[in-house]
Amino acid sequence: MGLTKKYEAIIGLEVHIQLQTRSKAFCGDSTLFGSTPNSQTSTISLAHPGTLPRPNKKQIEYAIILGLALNCEINQQSYFDRKHYFYADLPKGFQTTQNSQPICKGGEVTFETDQGLKTIRLHHIHMEEDAGKSLHEIDPTFTYIDLNRAGIPLLEMVTEPDFRTANEVYHFINELRRLVRYLDISDGNMEEGSLRCDCNISVRLQGQETLNARCEVKNINSARFARKAIEFEIGRQMGLMEDGHEIKQETREFNPDQGITTALRSKEDAHDYRYFPEPDILPLHISEGYITGVRNAMPSLPAFYRQLLINQYGLAPDDVEIIIDTQARVENFRMFLDRNEKIPPKLAANFFINKWFPSEEAEEISKGLDFKIIAQFLQLIEDKKITTSIAYQKIWPILIKQPQDVLELCQKLNLMQTSDTDTIESMAQQVLDENPRQLGQYINGKKGIITFFMGQLMKISEGKANPEIARETFEKLLGK
């Protein structure tokens, strides 16, 4: 019996979402990424005695936006707390966060996986500030501290332990990154640390109800790394349990170069942080009217577009995930379909996915080509006036460089598809006459050889023969 069938993984996430506000969570310091180290710090960022923090209204608004998008309950009475721990890059010696009264409670995230839709429950979302950054690679002896990041507004999303596989976590992170970009509350750039997650992982026997000690893998800044770290950690814990060892509750880090997790320290519990209410910030009172105003200003979300494209346009789920990856993509796609109702959605989706979205020339295309030209191009394919291969191999490259009337271009280049049955039958008979060995194979039962005949006919016709009529002609001549 394989270990993966014997054991079950229990996984929960703590996701830190860096908000794209212009100023920090509790002062006016800039949040611009990539500035000279320690150039975006003031007396408040540095926690000088006598300085007083003030909440960032945008952080509160963005927290409500995310909570509404995920069907959370918005806590109209909440407050900030102090969370005490020591890091060299934490100037105050504590973090201003939320503990017992977070701004958002409950909620859920639904996302597409390889096995279909999956829903993960949320425990809460709370507001807090980021710490600074310790730089270990500059000097072999000393650690350098950059406090530009100290005080950057964060939302921390805490999920219930509903994940069972590393792959589910991978898809969840990608869905969340897409969502915060749609909502325009974060750039979701994991490479710059705008989206980071801590993965809490434990393993138990299948059918067991109790939870075993968990290990937390900290500060993973890639969906791919999260998947690798969890896969390693699940395997490590299963191996320890098989050997009769006890799992120690601890904090670990992931080494992406080696693909392993290593121990950092024993895992803290909540009481270790000595939480208490932040005395320098008044409790937050959020009116129902304010929440309604935020709700009314929100854009359509990926879940809405996902259902629309599947149910109304009949597109395949895999294609839909590519189209809704960004708001610009899905809005361009919908605008195109709204203006060109005769174009089948599946034909349009194939074009956008394979030619528009991945093209290195996308910017050039969008400047020179309007939807009218693209519609002409696709309509000629739909009307079978040009073959798909000719359209993409010979016409599309010309249109990118020199947008023009597509029908006139096809006629000028003599690329129009022929559907004349007499002409196609003459070419089909020529193919059969010139290939007696393959004809004999077909007669003796090798029916798949018809694709060879089709290829030869398309070569003779220079790709202009209507493929459907060509196949029907061969079937008629060969008597099926």
N, C-alpha and C positions, 0 to 999 in steps of 0.2 A: 504493500500500500504506500503510495507516494506521500511525502510529508505534506504537500499542499492539499491533499484530500483528508489527511489526518487532523491538520490544524486549521484554525481560522484566524485571520488577521483582523484586528480592530484598530481603526485609524481615525483620528480626528485632527483638524487643522486649526492653527491660529495664523490668520493671514493679516499682514500689515500693509495697508494701502496708503501710500504717500499722496497727499492731496495737492493739486496744482493751484494753490492759492499764491498770491503775490507776496504775502507776508507770513511770518511764523505764527504759531498757535497762540502765543500769549504776549507778542510784542510786534513792532513794525519792521523787524529785520527782514531783508530780502531772502527769498527762497531759491534764487537762481542757481541752477546746477552748474558745476564746473568752474566756479570762481576761485580766485586765489585763496588758499587755506586761511581760515580765521579772519576773512575780510568781511563777513556778514554776521558779526557779533556785536551786541551792545551790552550795556550793563545788565539788562534783564536776561539776555541769553547767557551771560556769564554768571548770573545769580549773585550779583553784588548785594551786600546788605542794604536793606531799606527799599529795594526795588519791588514793585508790585505788578503782577501779571494782569492782563485783561483778555477775555476770550475773543477769539476770531469769529466773527459772525458767519463768514463763508464756511468755516469748518463745520459749524452747527448746521448750516443749510445743506452742505454736501452730505453730512451724516443722515439727515432726514431724507434727502433724495435717494440715497442708497437703500435706506430702510424701507421706503415706499416701494422701490423697484423690486424688493425681495419679500414683500408682504409681511414686514415686521410690524410689531406694535410700537408706535412712537411714544416714548415715555415723556409726557408733558411736564413732569417734575423730575429733573435729574441734577446731579451735581458732580463736581470733580473731587478726586481724592489724591493723596500723596502715596506713592509706592516707593518704599525705601530699599535701595541696594547700592552697592558701590561698584562703579566702573570709572576708570580714569577719564573717559569721555562723557561722563554725566556730571555737568558742572554743579548742579544743585545738591547732589548726593541723594536725590529722589527724583522720580518721574511724576509729572502731573498727568493723571489718567482718570479713568472712571472704574469703580469697582462694584459697589452694591446697587447703584442706580444708573446703569448705562442708558444711553439715549435711545437705543433700539433693542427690543426684546423679541425673541422667536424669529420666525421667518424661514425661508427655504430657498434653495437654488436648484433649479432643474436644468439638466444639460444632456447633450447627446454623447453616448459612449458607443463602443463597438458592439455592445449588446442591446442598444436602444436607449430610451430616455431613463435617466436616473435622477432621483430627488434626494438631496441632502438637507437635513434640518439644521437650522442655525440656533445656537443658544442665545447669542446676543451680538451686537456691534457696539463698541464704545469708542469714544474720542480720547486721544492722548497726544503726546509730543514725542518726537524721535530723540535719540541720543546723538552724540557726536560720532566721529569715526576715528578708530585707532589704526594707524598706518605702520605695519611691521616690516614692509619690504624696502623702505628707504635707507635704513641703516642697520647693519648686522647687530649692533649693540643696543640701540635705543628704539623705543616706540614713539612715534610722532602722533600728535593729537590735532585733528582738524574739527573745530566746533561749528563750522558753517551749518552742518546738518542738525545740530542741537536745537530743538524747539520747532522743527518742521512739523506741520500738522499731519497726524495720522488717524486713520480709522483702523481699529483692530476687529476683525471678524472671527468669532469663535464658533466653530461648527460642533454639532453633536458627533459622537464617534460612529458615524454611519457608513464610512468608507470600508470596503472589504478588500480592495486591490489597489496596487500602485497605479494601474492604468486609469482607474476612476479618478484618482487625485490629479493625474495629468490632464484629463479632459475638464475637470472642475476648474483648475487654475486657468486654462485657456478660455473657458466660458466667462470667468470672473474678470479676466483682463479685458475681454471684449466688452463686457457690460460697463465697466468703469469708463471705457473710452466712449461708448455710446452716450453715457450720462455726462461726459465731459467734466468729470470730477478728478481724474487722474490720467496721466499719460500711459500708465500701466507698463512702463519700460522696466522690465525686470533686470536688465543689464546695469541700469543706473540705480537700482535699489528701490524703484518706485512701488514695486510689488514684491514682497518677500513673505515666506511662510515658514512656520515651525510645524513639524510633523510629529504628532504623538502616536506612537506605535506600540501595540502589545499583541501577544499571540496567545491563543487558548485552544484547547481541544474542541473539535467540532461537537456541537450540541451542549457545550458547557455554557452556563449562564453568567457566572461570576467573571469579573475582569481581573486580569493579572497585572503585575507591575508594568508600567509603561516607560518607554524611553523617548525622549524628545530630541529630534534632530533639528538644530537651530539654523535660522537665517539662510534658507535655500532660495536662490534668486533665479530659478529657471524651472519651468514645468518639466523639462526633460531630466534635470538633475533631481527634482523631487521624486520622479518615478524611479530613477536608479537608486537613490538613497533608500527609499522605502523597500524596494525589492531586496537590496542587500540586507537591510535591517530585519526584515521578515525572515530571511534565510538564516541570519545569525541567531535570532532568538529561537527559531525552530530547532536549530542544531544544538543550542544549549539545553533546551528542554529534553531533547532526545537523549542527551548525555547525562540527564539527571541534575543539571545545574539550575540554580535559582536565577531568575532575571532580576538584576538590580535596577531600581529606579534611578535614572541618571540622565544628564544632558549630554548629547553627543554632537559632533560636527561631521559634515560630509566632505570627503576629499574627492573632487570630481576627476582628478587625474588618475587616481587609483581605483575609484569606484567603490570606496569603503567608508564606513562611519567609524569614528574613534571617540573615546570617552573624553569629556571636558571636565565635568564636575558632577557631584551628586545633585539630583533634581530637587529644586525648592518646592515647598508647598506654599499655599496662599498666606498662611500665618507668618512665614518667614519674612514677608515684605512689610509687615507692620502698617497695613493700610489705615489711614484715617482721613476724614473729610478735609479738603483743602481750605484752610481758614481765610485765604486771601481772595477767593473767588466766590461770589454770591451764587446760590442755587439758580439753575436755569428754569424759567417758566415759559413754556412754549404754547401759544394759543392754538386752538383748533383752526382759526381763520388763517394763521400763518402756514400751518400744515397744508390746508386746502390750496392756498396760493402756490406753494411749492409743487404740489401734486399736479395742478393744472398747467404748470409750465414745463412739465417733463416731456421728453421726446418718446417716440415709440421705441420699444425695446427688442432685443434679439428674439425673445420668446414669441412676441407678436409676429415678427417677420417670418420666423420659422414655421409657425402654423399657417400663415397666409400662403407662403410659397408652396407648401406641401398640399394643403387642402384646396386652395383656389386655383393654383397653377399646375398642380400635379407633378411637381418636380421631385426627384429622388433625394432622400435625406442627405446623402454625401454631397450632392451638388449644392443643396441649400446651405450647408455649413460653410462652404467656400464663398457663396454669394453674400451671406450675412456677416462675414468676418469683420467688415467695417461698415459703418453707417453710410459712407460715401458710395461703397459698392452697391449695397442693396437699394439705395435711393436712385442711383443711376439706372440700375436694372429695372426697377419698377417704373421709372419715368419713361424708359424706352418702350416697355410693354404698353403703357397707357397711351402712348402716342402712335403705336403701331400694332393695333389689335389683330391684324391679319397674320402677324408673325407668330407661329406656335411658340409657347414659352420654352419648350424643351430645345428647340432649335436656337433660340436666343441665348438660353443658358449655356449651351455648348460653345457658342461663339464667345460669350463674355468670360467663361471659365478658362477656355483654352487659348484665346487670342488677346483679349483685352486686359484681364487682371494680371497675368504673369509677364506681359510684354515689357521688355526693357525700354521700348519706344512708347510706353503708355502715355507719357506726358506729351510727346509729339503727336500721337494719335488724337488725343483729346483736344489739342489746339486746332489741328487741321481738318479733322473729320467730325461732321455733325451726325446726329442720329438719322437724318434723312438719307445720307449716303450709306450708312450701315444697314438701314432698313431696305434700301434698294438691293444691296448685296445679298442679304438673307432672303429677300423675296424671290430673287432669281433662282436661288437654290431650292426654295420651297416650291416654286412653280416648275421646277425641273428644266429650266432653260439653260442652266449650267450645272455641271456635275460638282459635287462637293470637293473632289480632289483638285479640279481645275480652279475652282473658286479660291481655295486656300493657297494653292501652290503658285498660281500664275496671276490671279487678279488682285488678291489682298496685298501682296508686296508692292504693287504699283499704286494702289489706293493710299497706302501709308505715306509714300513719298510725294504723290501728286493726286490729291482728292479730285474726283471728277464724276460725271454721270456714269454709273456702272454699266447700264445697258449699252450705251454708245461705245464704251471701252470694249465690252465683249464682242460687239459686232465688228469694231475696227480690227480687233485681233483675231477675228474668225474663231471664237471660242464657244459659240453658242452650241448647246447640246442638241444632238439630232435624235428625233424620235420617229423618223421615217422608217416604217417597218420593212419596206422593200430594200432600202439601203442596208439596214442592219442585218437582214436575212442574207443578203449577198455577202456581207463581210463574215457572217457566221459560217456560211457554207465554205468560204475560202479557208477559214481556220481549220475546219474539219478535214478538208481536202489536203491541207499541208501538214497535218499531224495524224497520220494513219495509226502509228503505234499507240498514241494516247487514246485514239478512238476505239481501238481494239480493247484497251484496258477498261474503258467505260462500258463497252458491250459485255465484257466478262464480269461486270459487277462492281467495278471500282468507281462508284458514282461521284465520289468527291473530286474526280478529275475535271468536273465541270468548271471548277474555279480556275483551272489552267486555261481552259478554252476562253473563259471570260477575260482573263488577263491578256491573252493574245488578241482578242477582239478590241479591247480598249487600246492596245498598242497600235493596231491598224487604224483605229478611228482617232488616234491622238487624244484619247480620253473624252471624246465628245459624244460617244454613243450612250443613250439612255440605259443605265444598268438594268433596270427592271425589264424593259423591253428586250434587251439582249439576253437575259436569262430565260425569259419566256420563249424567245426564238430558239435558243439551244434546246430547251426542253421539248419543243415541238419537233425540231429536226431529229432529235435523238429518241423521240418517242418515250421520254421519261425513263 
